[in-house]
Every structure is written in C-alpha cells, then in structure tokens.
Amino acid sequence: MPIATPAELAQPRGHFLVEIWQENREIFKVLIGDAFLFQTALALLFVGFLGLRGMEWAGFPHERILSVETVHYWGYHIVFVIFIADLIGKLLWFLLLKRKV
C-alpha cells in the first residue's frame, strides 16, 4: 500500500487590488500626482472666486469686477486644458513605451 503524501499548499494570492497596484504602480503614481496638482489649482481658483465675492461685498464697481471675473473664468479653462493634456501625455508615454514618466 503506497504511503500518502500531503498535498502541496497553493501559494496564497494577494487581494485583487493589491495585485493591480503592484503591476501598475508607476501609472497610479502619475494619476495620483496629477490629481493632487489639479485639485490644488482648483482650490486656488476657488480662493480667487471668494476674493471676487469679497470685492462685490466691499462695493467695488461692477465693471472692474466683471473684467477680473472674465480672467478668472478663462483661468478655469486654461488649468483644465493644461492638466488634462499633461495627464493624457503621461499616460500615453507610459502605456506606449512602458517607461517611468
């Protein structure tokens, strides 16, 4: 009668999210870094918005506030376009060349 040998234990698999993190760590660092910068820029623009409301409350002429609001409005668009273009460029660079950004 043959002697029974214990079955080999299967290697424990990590959690699904841990595996994804380990495989794509560099791309996640790019995404998180750009998201942080984008949120910082938006926070600064929000502080500018509060400043415009403060100017309105202080009684500045509406014509002056309107010109500053126009610059502020275009500032939102410029920040958005710059960060989206940078993010897409970094993602394409990483995905196509598989190199660190």
C-alpha positions in Angstrom: 0.0 0.0 0.0 1.5 3.4 -1.1 2.2 6.0 1.6 0.0 9.1 1.2 1.9 12.3 0.8 0.4 15.6 1.9 -0.8 17.8 -1.0 1.3 20.8 -1.8 -0.2 24.0 -0.4 -1.3 26.5 -3.1 0.5 29.8 -3.0 -1.7 32.4 -1.3 -2.9 35.0 -3.8 -3.0 38.6 -2.8 -6.1 40.7 -2.9 -7.2 41.8 -6.4 -6.5 45.5 -5.7 -3.0 44.7 -4.3 -2.2 42.8 -7.5 -3.3 45.7 -9.7 -1.3 48.1 -7.5 1.9 46.0 -7.8 1.5 45.6 -11.6 0.7 49.3 -12.3 2.3 51.2 -9.5 4.0 53.7 -11.7 0.9 54.7 -13.6 -1.1 55.1 -10.3 1.6 57.4 -9.0 1.2 59.6 -12.2 -2.6 59.6 -11.8 -2.5 60.5 -8.1 0.2 63.2 -8.5 -1.7 64.9 -11.3 -5.0 64.7 -9.5 -3.4 66.3 -6.5 -2.0 69.1 -8.6 -5.3 69.7 -10.4 -7.2 69.8 -7.0 -4.6 72.3 -5.7 -5.1 74.5 -8.8 -8.9 74.4 -8.4 -8.6 75.2 -4.7 -6.6 78.3 -5.6 -9.1 79.3 -8.2 -11.9 78.9 -5.6 -10.0 81.2 -3.3 -9.9 83.7 -6.2 -13.7 83.2 -6.5 -14.1 84.0 -2.8 -12.0 87.1 -3.4 -14.2 88.3 -6.2 -17.3 87.8 -3.9 -15.4 89.8 -1.3 -14.8 92.6 -3.8 -18.5 92.6 -4.6 -19.4 92.8 -0.9 -16.9 95.6 -0.4 -18.6 97.7 -3.0 -16.1 97.7 -5.9 -17.5 98.9 -9.2 -19.2 96.1 -11.2 -17.2 96.9 -14.3 -13.9 96.2 -12.6 -15.2 93.0 -11.0 -16.5 91.9 -14.4 -13.1 92.2 -16.1 -11.5 90.2 -13.2 -14.3 87.6 -13.4 -13.5 87.1 -17.1 -9.9 86.4 -16.4 -10.9 84.1 -13.6 -13.3 82.2 -15.9 -10.6 81.7 -18.5 -8.3 80.6 -15.8 -10.5 77.6 -15.0 -10.4 76.6 -18.7 -6.7 77.0 -19.0 -6.0 75.0 -15.9 -8.3 72.2 -17.1 -6.7 72.0 -20.5 -3.2 72.1 -19.2 -3.7 69.3 -16.7 -5.8 67.1 -19.0 -3.2 67.4 -21.8 -0.4 66.6 -19.3 -2.2 63.6 -17.9 -3.1 62.2 -21.3 0.5 62.8 -22.5 2.0 61.0 -19.4 -0.5 58.1 -19.7 0.3 57.6 -23.4 4.0 57.9 -22.8 3.8 55.2 -20.1 1.4 52.9 -21.9 3.2 53.0 -25.2 6.8 53.0 -24.0 6.3 51.2 -20.6 8.8 53.6 -19.1 8.8 55.7 -16.0 7.4 59.1 -16.6 
